[in-house]
Amino acid sequence: MGTLIISLSDETEKKLREIVREMYGSSKGAISKVVEDALKNYFFIPLPENSLL
């Protein structure tokens, strides 16, 4: 398992924590689970042809 350290705006962090709390309460690893699920979904979104990815 890899570890990432990221920076989020205060507004984004607050929204993330609200969503996590609604979905999982305060269970250990909940933020990681939500972020991992979001990234997995993002990977399947078609990107424009001029995208850097």
Stockholm file with secondary structure:
# STOCKHOLM 1.0

chainA/1-53         MGTLIISLSDETEKKLREIVREMYGSSKGAISKVVEDALKNYFFIPLPENSLL
#=GR chainA/1-53 SS CCCCCCCCCHHHHHHHHHHHHHHHTTCTTHHHHHHHHHHHHHTTSCCCTTCCC
#=GC SS_cons        CCCCCCCCCHHHHHHHHHHHHHHHTTCTTHHHHHHHHHHHHHTTSCCCTTCCC
//
